[in-house]
Amino acid sequence: MYFAALLARTEDGWVASDTELDDVETLSDLADLAREASPDEDTVLVLIEQEDAWFGVVRVDGEDDPRIYVSDAAAAARSSYGEILLTDELLGREPGDDDVLDALDLDGTEDGDADDDEDAADGGDAAAGAGEAVPHGPVGDAEVLDDLGLSEKELRSMSGDAVGEIAEALGASEVLETVR
């Protein structure tokens, strides 16, 4: 079971809203959703967790690129929401490598390989590469919440109800509970 919430920092404190990720297909979609939650370009956190398997934090500050932390990349790779967060950049892969190879289509003998690549790109990319490209354990910016009072060490040590623990550390547990 998944839980996802947006926490927007305003002048009056944190404001929480439950969010549906059914229409979110990319990190860019998720960042746009976060930006809509704060018309004043304040900090917005997207908190996602799958029971005790993994959690993710996406921080959006105005038009800056999102900052991402995922507690367990391998577990997240098996999840459609996790795949949104596990970008090539986050995993240390060169973006577009597969696209370059697919565009070559030299003499047609690569068709079998191309089909495998397409299958992977159609949703199994992160899961298919879990053995080699997706590490077990945390990935991303573990300092994503440092300036908000939650250190890298504290973030890395979280498990269980990590979203609740994060909200408590930020002083937003009451507003988060209103959307749970």
Rosetta constraint file for C-alpha pairs under 8 A:
AtomPair CA 1 CA 50 HARMONIC 5.68 0.50
AtomPair CA 1 CA 51 HARMONIC 5.96 0.50
AtomPair CA 2 CA 48 HARMONIC 7.15 0.50
AtomPair CA 2 CA 49 HARMONIC 5.68 0.50
AtomPair CA 2 CA 50 HARMONIC 4.52 0.50
AtomPair CA 2 CA 51 HARMONIC 6.51 0.50
AtomPair CA 3 CA 47 HARMONIC 7.99 0.50
AtomPair CA 3 CA 48 HARMONIC 5.73 0.50
AtomPair CA 3 CA 49 HARMONIC 5.44 0.50
AtomPair CA 3 CA 50 HARMONIC 6.58 0.50
AtomPair CA 3 CA 51 HARMONIC 7.99 0.50
AtomPair CA 3 CA 180 HARMONIC 7.92 0.50
AtomPair CA 4 CA 18 HARMONIC 6.45 0.50
AtomPair CA 4 CA 19 HARMONIC 5.83 0.50
AtomPair CA 4 CA 20 HARMONIC 7.16 0.50
AtomPair CA 4 CA 21 HARMONIC 7.65 0.50
AtomPair CA 4 CA 46 HARMONIC 7.04 0.50
AtomPair CA 4 CA 47 HARMONIC 5.52 0.50
AtomPair CA 4 CA 48 HARMONIC 4.37 0.50
AtomPair CA 4 CA 49 HARMONIC 6.57 0.50
AtomPair CA 5 CA 16 HARMONIC 6.81 0.50
AtomPair CA 5 CA 17 HARMONIC 5.71 0.50
AtomPair CA 5 CA 18 HARMONIC 4.57 0.50
AtomPair CA 5 CA 19 HARMONIC 5.29 0.50
AtomPair CA 5 CA 46 HARMONIC 5.84 0.50
AtomPair CA 5 CA 47 HARMONIC 5.38 0.50
AtomPair CA 5 CA 48 HARMONIC 6.73 0.50
AtomPair CA 5 CA 176 HARMONIC 7.69 0.50
AtomPair CA 5 CA 179 HARMONIC 7.59 0.50
AtomPair CA 6 CA 16 HARMONIC 5.55 0.50
AtomPair CA 6 CA 17 HARMONIC 5.22 0.50
AtomPair CA 6 CA 18 HARMONIC 6.36 0.50
AtomPair CA 6 CA 19 HARMONIC 6.60 0.50
AtomPair CA 6 CA 34 HARMONIC 6.92 0.50
AtomPair CA 6 CA 37 HARMONIC 7.59 0.50
AtomPair CA 6 CA 44 HARMONIC 6.72 0.50
AtomPair CA 6 CA 45 HARMONIC 5.62 0.50
AtomPair CA 6 CA 46 HARMONIC 4.65 0.50
AtomPair CA 6 CA 47 HARMONIC 6.36 0.50
AtomPair CA 7 CA 14 HARMONIC 6.22 0.50
AtomPair CA 7 CA 15 HARMONIC 5.59 0.50
AtomPair CA 7 CA 16 HARMONIC 4.52 0.50
AtomPair CA 7 CA 17 HARMONIC 6.66 0.50
AtomPair CA 7 CA 44 HARMONIC 5.56 0.50
AtomPair CA 7 CA 45 HARMONIC 5.03 0.50
AtomPair CA 7 CA 46 HARMONIC 6.48 0.50
AtomPair CA 7 CA 47 HARMONIC 7.76 0.50
AtomPair CA 7 CA 176 HARMONIC 7.71 0.50
AtomPair CA 8 CA 14 HARMONIC 5.55 0.50
AtomPair CA 8 CA 15 HARMONIC 5.17 0.50
AtomPair CA 8 CA 16 HARMONIC 6.38 0.50
AtomPair CA 8 CA 37 HARMONIC 6.70 0.50
AtomPair CA 8 CA 38 HARMONIC 6.28 0.50
AtomPair CA 8 CA 42 HARMONIC 6.88 0.50
AtomPair CA 8 CA 43 HARMONIC 5.93 0.50
AtomPair CA 8 CA 44 HARMONIC 4.27 0.50
AtomPair CA 8 CA 45 HARMONIC 6.34 0.50
AtomPair CA 9 CA 13 HARMONIC 5.70 0.50
AtomPair CA 9 CA 14 HARMONIC 4.52 0.50
AtomPair CA 9 CA 15 HARMONIC 6.39 0.50
AtomPair CA 9 CA 42 HARMONIC 5.97 0.50
AtomPair CA 9 CA 43 HARMONIC 5.45 0.50
AtomPair CA 9 CA 44 HARMONIC 6.22 0.50
AtomPair CA 10 CA 14 HARMONIC 5.94 0.50
AtomPair CA 10 CA 15 HARMONIC 7.15 0.50
AtomPair CA 10 CA 42 HARMONIC 6.37 0.50
AtomPair CA 10 CA 43 HARMONIC 7.89 0.50
AtomPair CA 14 CA 171 HARMONIC 7.92 0.50
AtomPair CA 14 CA 172 HARMONIC 5.89 0.50
AtomPair CA 14 CA 175 HARMONIC 7.15 0.50
AtomPair CA 15 CA 172 HARMONIC 7.89 0.50
AtomPair CA 15 CA 175 HARMONIC 6.34 0.50
AtomPair CA 16 CA 175 HARMONIC 5.58 0.50
AtomPair CA 16 CA 176 HARMONIC 5.53 0.50
AtomPair CA 16 CA 178 HARMONIC 7.75 0.50
AtomPair CA 16 CA 179 HARMONIC 6.90 0.50
AtomPair CA 17 CA 176 HARMONIC 7.59 0.50
AtomPair CA 17 CA 179 HARMONIC 6.00 0.50
AtomPair CA 18 CA 179 HARMONIC 5.28 0.50
AtomPair CA 18 CA 180 HARMONIC 7.27 0.50
AtomPair CA 21 CA 30 HARMONIC 7.99 0.50
AtomPair CA 21 CA 81 HARMONIC 7.64 0.50
AtomPair CA 24 CA 29 HARMONIC 5.48 0.50
AtomPair CA 24 CA 30 HARMONIC 5.98 0.50
AtomPair CA 25 CA 29 HARMONIC 6.42 0.50
AtomPair CA 25 CA 30 HARMONIC 7.80 0.50
AtomPair CA 25 CA 84 HARMONIC 6.54 0.50
AtomPair CA 26 CA 30 HARMONIC 6.47 0.50
AtomPair CA 26 CA 84 HARMONIC 5.28 0.50
AtomPair CA 26 CA 85 HARMONIC 7.92 0.50
AtomPair CA 27 CA 31 HARMONIC 6.12 0.50
AtomPair CA 27 CA 84 HARMONIC 5.49 0.50
AtomPair CA 27 CA 85 HARMONIC 6.11 0.50
AtomPair CA 27 CA 87 HARMONIC 7.86 0.50
AtomPair CA 28 CA 32 HARMONIC 6.17 0.50
AtomPair CA 29 CA 33 HARMONIC 6.22 0.50
AtomPair CA 30 CA 34 HARMONIC 6.27 0.50
AtomPair CA 31 CA 35 HARMONIC 6.16 0.50
AtomPair CA 31 CA 60 HARMONIC 6.49 0.50
AtomPair CA 31 CA 66 HARMONIC 6.59 0.50
AtomPair CA 32 CA 36 HARMONIC 6.25 0.50
AtomPair CA 33 CA 37 HARMONIC 6.70 0.50
AtomPair CA 34 CA 38 HARMONIC 7.09 0.50
AtomPair CA 34 CA 44 HARMONIC 6.00 0.50
AtomPair CA 34 CA 45 HARMONIC 7.30 0.50
AtomPair CA 34 CA 46 HARMONIC 6.91 0.50
AtomPair CA 34 CA 60 HARMONIC 6.74 0.50
AtomPair CA 35 CA 39 HARMONIC 6.82 0.50
AtomPair CA 35 CA 41 HARMONIC 6.78 0.50
AtomPair CA 35 CA 44 HARMONIC 7.17 0.50
AtomPair CA 35 CA 60 HARMONIC 7.09 0.50
AtomPair CA 35 CA 62 HARMONIC 6.75 0.50
AtomPair CA 35 CA 63 HARMONIC 7.98 0.50
AtomPair CA 37 CA 44 HARMONIC 7.39 0.50
AtomPair CA 38 CA 42 HARMONIC 5.85 0.50
AtomPair CA 38 CA 43 HARMONIC 7.63 0.50
AtomPair CA 38 CA 44 HARMONIC 6.95 0.50
AtomPair CA 40 CA 62 HARMONIC 7.97 0.50
AtomPair CA 41 CA 61 HARMONIC 6.45 0.50
AtomPair CA 41 CA 62 HARMONIC 4.19 0.50
AtomPair CA 41 CA 63 HARMONIC 7.50 0.50
AtomPair CA 42 CA 61 HARMONIC 6.07 0.50
AtomPair CA 42 CA 62 HARMONIC 6.16 0.50
AtomPair CA 43 CA 59 HARMONIC 7.00 0.50
AtomPair CA 43 CA 60 HARMONIC 5.83 0.50
AtomPair CA 43 CA 61 HARMONIC 4.59 0.50
AtomPair CA 43 CA 62 HARMONIC 6.85 0.50
AtomPair CA 44 CA 59 HARMONIC 5.84 0.50
AtomPair CA 44 CA 60 HARMONIC 5.25 0.50
AtomPair CA 44 CA 61 HARMONIC 6.48 0.50
AtomPair CA 45 CA 57 HARMONIC 6.62 0.50
AtomPair CA 45 CA 58 HARMONIC 5.60 0.50
AtomPair CA 45 CA 59 HARMONIC 4.61 0.50
AtomPair CA 45 CA 60 HARMONIC 6.38 0.50
AtomPair CA 46 CA 56 HARMONIC 7.93 0.50
AtomPair CA 46 CA 57 HARMONIC 5.74 0.50
AtomPair CA 46 CA 58 HARMONIC 4.99 0.50
AtomPair CA 46 CA 59 HARMONIC 6.45 0.50
AtomPair CA 47 CA 55 HARMONIC 7.40 0.50
AtomPair CA 47 CA 56 HARMONIC 5.91 0.50
AtomPair CA 47 CA 57 HARMONIC 4.90 0.50
AtomPair CA 47 CA 58 HARMONIC 6.64 0.50
AtomPair CA 47 CA 163 HARMONIC 6.35 0.50
AtomPair CA 48 CA 55 HARMONIC 5.51 0.50
AtomPair CA 48 CA 56 HARMONIC 5.14 0.50
AtomPair CA 48 CA 57 HARMONIC 6.59 0.50
AtomPair CA 48 CA 163 HARMONIC 7.32 0.50
AtomPair CA 49 CA 53 HARMONIC 7.77 0.50
AtomPair CA 49 CA 54 HARMONIC 5.86 0.50
AtomPair CA 49 CA 55 HARMONIC 4.07 0.50
AtomPair CA 49 CA 56 HARMONIC 6.30 0.50
AtomPair CA 49 CA 162 HARMONIC 7.64 0.50
AtomPair CA 49 CA 163 HARMONIC 6.85 0.50
AtomPair CA 50 CA 54 HARMONIC 5.60 0.50
AtomPair CA 50 CA 55 HARMONIC 6.28 0.50
AtomPair CA 51 CA 160 HARMONIC 7.15 0.50
AtomPair CA 51 CA 161 HARMONIC 7.60 0.50
AtomPair CA 52 CA 159 HARMONIC 6.85 0.50
AtomPair CA 52 CA 160 HARMONIC 5.02 0.50
AtomPair CA 52 CA 161 HARMONIC 7.30 0.50
AtomPair CA 53 CA 72 HARMONIC 7.64 0.50
AtomPair CA 53 CA 75 HARMONIC 6.31 0.50
AtomPair CA 53 CA 76 HARMONIC 7.86 0.50
AtomPair CA 54 CA 70 HARMONIC 7.25 0.50
AtomPair CA 54 CA 71 HARMONIC 5.56 0.50
AtomPair CA 54 CA 72 HARMONIC 5.46 0.50
AtomPair CA 54 CA 73 HARMONIC 7.96 0.50
AtomPair CA 54 CA 75 HARMONIC 6.30 0.50
AtomPair CA 54 CA 76 HARMONIC 6.26 0.50
AtomPair CA 54 CA 159 HARMONIC 7.97 0.50
AtomPair CA 55 CA 70 HARMONIC 5.92 0.50
AtomPair CA 55 CA 71 HARMONIC 5.50 0.50
AtomPair CA 55 CA 72 HARMONIC 7.38 0.50
AtomPair CA 55 CA 76 HARMONIC 7.89 0.50
AtomPair CA 55 CA 162 HARMONIC 6.89 0.50
AtomPair CA 55 CA 163 HARMONIC 7.42 0.50
AtomPair CA 56 CA 68 HARMONIC 7.23 0.50
AtomPair CA 56 CA 69 HARMONIC 5.55 0.50
AtomPair CA 56 CA 70 HARMONIC 4.32 0.50
AtomPair CA 56 CA 71 HARMONIC 6.25 0.50
AtomPair CA 56 CA 82 HARMONIC 7.83 0.50
AtomPair CA 56 CA 85 HARMONIC 7.80 0.50
AtomPair CA 57 CA 68 HARMONIC 5.71 0.50
AtomPair CA 57 CA 69 HARMONIC 5.19 0.50
AtomPair CA 57 CA 70 HARMONIC 6.55 0.50
AtomPair CA 57 CA 144 HARMONIC 7.99 0.50
AtomPair CA 58 CA 66 HARMONIC 6.30 0.50
AtomPair CA 58 CA 67 HARMONIC 5.63 0.50
AtomPair CA 58 CA 68 HARMONIC 4.57 0.50
AtomPair CA 58 CA 69 HARMONIC 6.59 0.50
AtomPair CA 59 CA 66 HARMONIC 5.47 0.50
AtomPair CA 59 CA 67 HARMONIC 5.06 0.50
AtomPair CA 59 CA 68 HARMONIC 6.43 0.50
AtomPair CA 59 CA 144 HARMONIC 7.01 0.50
AtomPair CA 60 CA 64 HARMONIC 6.70 0.50
AtomPair CA 60 CA 65 HARMONIC 6.88 0.50
AtomPair CA 60 CA 66 HARMONIC 4.80 0.50
AtomPair CA 60 CA 67 HARMONIC 6.66 0.50
AtomPair CA 61 CA 65 HARMONIC 7.74 0.50
AtomPair CA 61 CA 66 HARMONIC 7.30 0.50
AtomPair CA 67 CA 140 HARMONIC 7.75 0.50
AtomPair CA 67 CA 141 HARMONIC 6.49 0.50
AtomPair CA 67 CA 144 HARMONIC 6.50 0.50
AtomPair CA 68 CA 85 HARMONIC 7.16 0.50
AtomPair CA 68 CA 90 HARMONIC 7.84 0.50
AtomPair CA 68 CA 140 HARMONIC 5.47 0.50
AtomPair CA 68 CA 141 HARMONIC 5.73 0.50
AtomPair CA 68 CA 144 HARMONIC 7.14 0.50
AtomPair CA 69 CA 138 HARMONIC 7.34 0.50
AtomPair CA 69 CA 139 HARMONIC 5.99 0.50
AtomPair CA 69 CA 140 HARMONIC 4.41 0.50
AtomPair CA 69 CA 141 HARMONIC 5.12 0.50
AtomPair CA 69 CA 142 HARMONIC 5.84 0.50
AtomPair CA 69 CA 144 HARMONIC 7.09 0.50
AtomPair CA 70 CA 76 HARMONIC 7.59 0.50
AtomPair CA 70 CA 85 HARMONIC 7.66 0.50
AtomPair CA 70 CA 138 HARMONIC 5.55 0.50
AtomPair CA 70 CA 139 HARMONIC 5.44 0.50
AtomPair CA 70 CA 140 HARMONIC 6.26 0.50
AtomPair CA 71 CA 137 HARMONIC 6.16 0.50
AtomPair CA 71 CA 138 HARMONIC 4.25 0.50
AtomPair CA 71 CA 139 HARMONIC 6.64 0.50
AtomPair CA 71 CA 156 HARMONIC 7.08 0.50
AtomPair CA 72 CA 76 HARMONIC 6.15 0.50
AtomPair CA 72 CA 135 HARMONIC 7.91 0.50
AtomPair CA 72 CA 136 HARMONIC 5.90 0.50
AtomPair CA 72 CA 137 HARMONIC 4.19 0.50
AtomPair CA 72 CA 138 HARMONIC 4.67 0.50
AtomPair CA 72 CA 139 HARMONIC 7.07 0.50
AtomPair CA 73 CA 77 HARMONIC 5.93 0.50
AtomPair CA 73 CA 82 HARMONIC 7.81 0.50
AtomPair CA 73 CA 86 HARMONIC 7.27 0.50
AtomPair CA 73 CA 134 HARMONIC 6.10 0.50
AtomPair CA 73 CA 135 HARMONIC 5.91 0.50
AtomPair CA 73 CA 136 HARMONIC 5.76 0.50
AtomPair CA 73 CA 137 HARMONIC 5.84 0.50
AtomPair CA 73 CA 138 HARMONIC 5.98 0.50
AtomPair CA 73 CA 139 HARMONIC 6.30 0.50
AtomPair CA 74 CA 78 HARMONIC 6.93 0.50
AtomPair CA 74 CA 127 HARMONIC 7.72 0.50
AtomPair CA 74 CA 130 HARMONIC 5.90 0.50
AtomPair CA 74 CA 134 HARMONIC 5.62 0.50
AtomPair CA 74 CA 135 HARMONIC 5.79 0.50
AtomPair CA 74 CA 136 HARMONIC 4.92 0.50
AtomPair CA 74 CA 137 HARMONIC 6.99 0.50
AtomPair CA 75 CA 79 HARMONIC 7.23 0.50
AtomPair CA 75 CA 136 HARMONIC 7.54 0.50
AtomPair CA 76 CA 80 HARMONIC 7.96 0.50
AtomPair CA 76 CA 81 HARMONIC 7.46 0.50
AtomPair CA 76 CA 82 HARMONIC 4.24 0.50
AtomPair CA 76 CA 83 HARMONIC 6.58 0.50
AtomPair CA 76 CA 86 HARMONIC 7.84 0.50
AtomPair CA 77 CA 82 HARMONIC 5.51 0.50
AtomPair CA 77 CA 83 HARMONIC 5.31 0.50
AtomPair CA 77 CA 86 HARMONIC 7.16 0.50
AtomPair CA 77 CA 126 HARMONIC 5.15 0.50
AtomPair CA 77 CA 127 HARMONIC 5.09 0.50
AtomPair CA 77 CA 130 HARMONIC 6.90 0.50
AtomPair CA 77 CA 134 HARMONIC 7.38 0.50
AtomPair CA 78 CA 82 HARMONIC 7.14 0.50
AtomPair CA 78 CA 83 HARMONIC 7.45 0.50
AtomPair CA 78 CA 126 HARMONIC 7.44 0.50
AtomPair CA 78 CA 127 HARMONIC 5.40 0.50
AtomPair CA 79 CA 83 HARMONIC 6.17 0.50
AtomPair CA 80 CA 84 HARMONIC 6.78 0.50
AtomPair CA 80 CA 123 HARMONIC 7.97 0.50
AtomPair CA 81 CA 85 HARMONIC 7.06 0.50
AtomPair CA 82 CA 86 HARMONIC 6.31 0.50
AtomPair CA 83 CA 87 HARMONIC 7.51 0.50
AtomPair CA 83 CA 126 HARMONIC 6.38 0.50
AtomPair CA 86 CA 90 HARMONIC 6.04 0.50
AtomPair CA 86 CA 91 HARMONIC 6.57 0.50
AtomPair CA 86 CA 126 HARMONIC 7.46 0.50
AtomPair CA 87 CA 91 HARMONIC 6.33 0.50
AtomPair CA 88 CA 92 HARMONIC 6.01 0.50
AtomPair CA 88 CA 93 HARMONIC 4.79 0.50
AtomPair CA 88 CA 94 HARMONIC 6.38 0.50
AtomPair CA 88 CA 95 HARMONIC 5.61 0.50
AtomPair CA 89 CA 93 HARMONIC 5.82 0.50
AtomPair CA 89 CA 94 HARMONIC 7.00 0.50
AtomPair CA 89 CA 95 HARMONIC 6.99 0.50
AtomPair CA 90 CA 139 HARMONIC 6.89 0.50
AtomPair CA 90 CA 140 HARMONIC 5.75 0.50
AtomPair CA 91 CA 133 HARMONIC 7.23 0.50
AtomPair CA 91 CA 134 HARMONIC 6.65 0.50
AtomPair CA 91 CA 139 HARMONIC 7.22 0.50
AtomPair CA 91 CA 140 HARMONIC 7.94 0.50
AtomPair CA 93 CA 133 HARMONIC 7.99 0.50
AtomPair CA 96 CA 100 HARMONIC 6.34 0.50
AtomPair CA 97 CA 101 HARMONIC 6.62 0.50
AtomPair CA 98 CA 102 HARMONIC 6.09 0.50
AtomPair CA 98 CA 117 HARMONIC 7.27 0.50
AtomPair CA 99 CA 103 HARMONIC 6.07 0.50
AtomPair CA 100 CA 104 HARMONIC 6.62 0.50
AtomPair CA 101 CA 105 HARMONIC 7.33 0.50
AtomPair CA 102 CA 114 HARMONIC 6.48 0.50
AtomPair CA 105 CA 110 HARMONIC 6.87 0.50
AtomPair CA 105 CA 111 HARMONIC 7.97 0.50
AtomPair CA 106 CA 110 HARMONIC 7.64 0.50
AtomPair CA 110 CA 114 HARMONIC 5.98 0.50
AtomPair CA 111 CA 115 HARMONIC 6.09 0.50
AtomPair CA 112 CA 116 HARMONIC 6.50 0.50
AtomPair CA 113 CA 117 HARMONIC 6.26 0.50
AtomPair CA 114 CA 118 HARMONIC 6.05 0.50
AtomPair CA 115 CA 119 HARMONIC 6.10 0.50
AtomPair CA 116 CA 120 HARMONIC 6.28 0.50
AtomPair CA 117 CA 121 HARMONIC 6.17 0.50
AtomPair CA 118 CA 122 HARMONIC 6.03 0.50
AtomPair CA 119 CA 123 HARMONIC 7.26 0.50
AtomPair CA 119 CA 124 HARMONIC 6.68 0.50
AtomPair CA 119 CA 125 HARMONIC 7.68 0.50
AtomPair CA 120 CA 124 HARMONIC 4.53 0.50
AtomPair CA 120 CA 125 HARMONIC 4.10 0.50
AtomPair CA 120 CA 126 HARMONIC 7.72 0.50
AtomPair CA 120 CA 128 HARMONIC 6.33 0.50
AtomPair CA 121 CA 125 HARMONIC 5.03 0.50
AtomPair CA 124 CA 128 HARMONIC 5.36 0.50
AtomPair CA 125 CA 129 HARMONIC 6.16 0.50
AtomPair CA 126 CA 130 HARMONIC 5.98 0.50
AtomPair CA 126 CA 133 HARMONIC 7.76 0.50
AtomPair CA 126 CA 134 HARMONIC 6.80 0.50
AtomPair CA 127 CA 134 HARMONIC 7.98 0.50
AtomPair CA 129 CA 133 HARMONIC 5.07 0.50
AtomPair CA 129 CA 134 HARMONIC 6.16 0.50
AtomPair CA 130 CA 134 HARMONIC 4.54 0.50
AtomPair CA 130 CA 135 HARMONIC 7.01 0.50
AtomPair CA 131 CA 135 HARMONIC 7.68 0.50
AtomPair CA 135 CA 139 HARMONIC 7.85 0.50
AtomPair CA 138 CA 156 HARMONIC 7.48 0.50
AtomPair CA 142 CA 152 HARMONIC 5.05 0.50
AtomPair CA 142 CA 155 HARMONIC 6.81 0.50
AtomPair CA 142 CA 156 HARMONIC 7.08 0.50
AtomPair CA 143 CA 151 HARMONIC 6.53 0.50
AtomPair CA 143 CA 152 HARMONIC 4.99 0.50
AtomPair CA 144 CA 152 HARMONIC 7.80 0.50
AtomPair CA 145 CA 149 HARMONIC 6.59 0.50
AtomPair CA 145 CA 150 HARMONIC 5.28 0.50
AtomPair CA 145 CA 151 HARMONIC 6.59 0.50
AtomPair CA 145 CA 152 HARMONIC 7.57 0.50
AtomPair CA 146 CA 150 HARMONIC 5.00 0.50
AtomPair CA 146 CA 151 HARMONIC 4.75 0.50
AtomPair CA 146 CA 152 HARMONIC 6.59 0.50
AtomPair CA 148 CA 170 HARMONIC 6.55 0.50
AtomPair CA 149 CA 169 HARMONIC 6.95 0.50
AtomPair CA 149 CA 170 HARMONIC 6.58 0.50
AtomPair CA 150 CA 154 HARMONIC 6.33 0.50
AtomPair CA 150 CA 155 HARMONIC 6.71 0.50
AtomPair CA 150 CA 166 HARMONIC 7.56 0.50
AtomPair CA 150 CA 169 HARMONIC 6.37 0.50
AtomPair CA 150 CA 170 HARMONIC 7.25 0.50
AtomPair CA 151 CA 155 HARMONIC 6.23 0.50
AtomPair CA 152 CA 156 HARMONIC 6.10 0.50
AtomPair CA 153 CA 157 HARMONIC 6.27 0.50
AtomPair CA 154 CA 158 HARMONIC 6.54 0.50
AtomPair CA 155 CA 166 HARMONIC 7.84 0.50
AtomPair CA 158 CA 162 HARMONIC 5.55 0.50
AtomPair CA 158 CA 165 HARMONIC 7.58 0.50
AtomPair CA 161 CA 165 HARMONIC 6.28 0.50
AtomPair CA 162 CA 166 HARMONIC 5.99 0.50
AtomPair CA 163 CA 167 HARMONIC 6.16 0.50
AtomPair CA 164 CA 168 HARMONIC 6.10 0.50
AtomPair CA 164 CA 173 HARMONIC 6.46 0.50
AtomPair CA 164 CA 176 HARMONIC 7.68 0.50
AtomPair CA 165 CA 169 HARMONIC 6.17 0.50
AtomPair CA 165 CA 173 HARMONIC 7.99 0.50
AtomPair CA 166 CA 170 HARMONIC 6.25 0.50
AtomPair CA 167 CA 171 HARMONIC 6.10 0.50
AtomPair CA 167 CA 172 HARMONIC 4.72 0.50
AtomPair CA 167 CA 173 HARMONIC 4.66 0.50
AtomPair CA 167 CA 176 HARMONIC 6.82 0.50
AtomPair CA 168 CA 172 HARMONIC 5.69 0.50
AtomPair CA 168 CA 173 HARMONIC 4.61 0.50
AtomPair CA 172 CA 176 HARMONIC 6.16 0.50
AtomPair CA 173 CA 177 HARMONIC 6.13 0.50
AtomPair CA 174 CA 178 HARMONIC 6.72 0.50
AtomPair CA 175 CA 179 HARMONIC 7.26 0.50
AtomPair CA 176 CA 180 HARMONIC 6.53 0.50
